[in-house]
Amino acid sequence: MDLVLNAADYYFFTPYIYPATWPEDSIFRQAVSLLIITNLGAYILYFLFATLSYYFVYDHSLMKHPQFLKNQVYREIMHSVQSMPWISLPTVSVFLLEVRGYSKLYDSIEEFPYGWFRFIASVLSFLFFTDMLIYWIHRGLHHRLVYKHLHKPHHIWKIPTPFASHAFHPLDGFLQGLPYHIYPFIFPLHKVVYLGLYVLVNIWTISIHDVSGCKNEKLFNGEFKKTE
């Protein structure tokens, strides 16, 4: 994330927003900047790709399903818009640790022996690591002690549209994204790969809510009935 922060400082924050006396490496300034960047980026990705998916991929016949809620698209959007700033707060704290140099993110492939092999292996291990942890986190969120408090709001949308992709309880949304942030503190990962995977993960989150409404209903209805 420091790549994005440095670009934002160079082209926008330093010349136009912050006073010259406020150093770029100030932890408070970095926190404020990351909060702005994270929220702005999240909204752009959400509205851009959810809108594209809704108009060009989503099966609109699903909206005739009896479990499709009244004004559901509007409600999904409002829920997402209200949740994302709260999700960003703990997310920014992780980004701040990365920017301050506490992660294992690196700039150059040549920093390690077998650099390109490590580069490719890190992508595969990232996908395995995050998918595995998300499975267990998601499974834990369906536990009867926490389900109704955290995860149940996301399953209000029995027939979801792409706009439901970020309609989470804030803590639920952060927990399901946490594996992506944990990985570079445990394993080395190239900064550009991390940034690219972070963007792709957000697009993937939207994509699994487009044509899969009926599948989601079949998949989660059983769990929903068990944990409700």
VENSULFEN-V116358 format. One record per residue. N is the residue number from 1. RES is the residue in one letter. PSI is psi in radians with two decimals (* if undefined). Layout:
n->(N/N)
res->(RES/RES)
psi->(PSI/PSI)
This chain:
n->(1/2/3/4/5/6/7/8/9/10/11/12/13/14/15/16/17/18/19/20/21/22/23/24/25/26/27/28/29/30/31/32/33/34/35/36/37/38/39/40/41/42/43/44/45/46/47/48/49/50/51/52/53/54/55/56/57/58/59/60/61/62/63/64/65/66/67/68/69/70/71/72/73/74/75/76/77/78/79/80/81/82/83/84/85/86/87/88/89/90/91/92/93/94/95/96/97/98/99/100/101/102/103/104/105/106/107/108/109/110/111/112/113/114/115/116/117/118/119/120/121/122/123/124/125/126/127/128/129/130/131/132/133/134/135/136/137/138/139/140/141/142/143/144/145/146/147/148/149/150/151/152/153/154/155/156/157/158/159/160/161/162/163/164/165/166/167/168/169/170/171/172/173/174/175/176/177/178/179/180/181/182/183/184/185/186/187/188/189/190/191/192/193/194/195/196/197/198/199/200/201/202/203/204/205/206/207/208/209/210/211/212/213/214/215/216/217/218/219/220/221/222/223/224/225/226/227/228)
res->(M/D/L/V/L/N/A/A/D/Y/Y/F/F/T/P/Y/I/Y/P/A/T/W/P/E/D/S/I/F/R/Q/A/V/S/L/L/I/I/T/N/L/G/A/Y/I/L/Y/F/L/F/A/T/L/S/Y/Y/F/V/Y/D/H/S/L/M/K/H/P/Q/F/L/K/N/Q/V/Y/R/E/I/M/H/S/V/Q/S/M/P/W/I/S/L/P/T/V/S/V/F/L/L/E/V/R/G/Y/S/K/L/Y/D/S/I/E/E/F/P/Y/G/W/F/R/F/I/A/S/V/L/S/F/L/F/F/T/D/M/L/I/Y/W/I/H/R/G/L/H/H/R/L/V/Y/K/H/L/H/K/P/H/H/I/W/K/I/P/T/P/F/A/S/H/A/F/H/P/L/D/G/F/L/Q/G/L/P/Y/H/I/Y/P/F/I/F/P/L/H/K/V/V/Y/L/G/L/Y/V/L/V/N/I/W/T/I/S/I/H/D/V/S/G/C/K/N/E/K/L/F/N/G/E/F/K/K/T/E)
psi->(-0.30/-0.44/-0.75/-0.73/-0.76/-0.71/-0.74/-0.69/-0.80/-0.75/-0.31/-1.08/-0.85/-0.82/-0.43/-0.39/-1.04/2.61/2.64/-0.37/-0.16/1.86/2.54/-0.42/0.19/2.24/-0.61/-0.75/-0.76/-0.71/-0.78/-0.79/-0.77/-0.61/-0.75/-0.84/-0.78/-0.80/-0.77/-0.79/-0.72/-0.76/-0.71/-0.85/-0.76/-0.97/-0.64/-0.98/-0.52/-0.67/-0.79/-0.77/-0.70/-0.72/-0.45/-0.22/-0.76/2.39/1.77/-0.23/-0.37/-0.39/-0.19/-0.08/2.44/-0.37/0.05/2.16/2.73/2.34/0.60/-0.75/-0.80/-0.75/-0.67/-0.78/-0.79/-0.71/-0.78/-0.82/-0.65/-0.49/-0.65/-0.71/-0.62/-0.65/-0.60/-0.43/-0.98/-0.51/-0.73/-0.59/-0.62/-0.78/-0.66/-0.68/-0.66/-0.83/-0.60/0.01/0.32/-0.12/-3.13/0.39/2.48/2.80/-0.66/2.31/-0.52/-0.07/-0.39/2.61/2.55/0.80/-0.84/-0.62/-0.79/-0.67/-0.87/-0.75/-0.59/-0.62/-0.80/-0.75/-0.60/-0.83/-0.74/-0.84/-0.86/-0.71/-0.71/-0.83/-0.68/-0.65/-0.86/-0.61/-0.80/-0.74/-0.74/-0.60/-0.29/0.03/2.47/-0.41/-0.42/-0.30/-0.93/-0.38/-0.56/-0.88/-0.41/-0.67/-0.55/-0.46/0.14/-0.60/1.46/-0.58/1.44/2.73/3.00/-0.40/-0.16/-0.10/-0.55/0.28/1.24/2.78/2.42/-0.73/-0.66/-0.84/-0.72/-0.74/-0.68/-0.31/-0.17/-0.69/-0.59/-0.52/-0.47/-0.69/-0.92/-0.06/-0.19/-0.69/2.57/2.46/2.37/2.44/-0.71/-0.68/-0.77/-0.79/-0.77/-0.75/-0.62/-0.73/-0.79/-0.61/-0.72/-0.68/-0.72/-0.71/-0.68/-0.74/-0.53/-0.02/0.26/-1.26/0.14/0.38/-0.89/-0.63/-0.74/-0.67/-0.79/-0.68/-0.77/-0.29/-0.69/-0.80/-0.66/-0.79/-0.58/-0.62/-0.21/*)
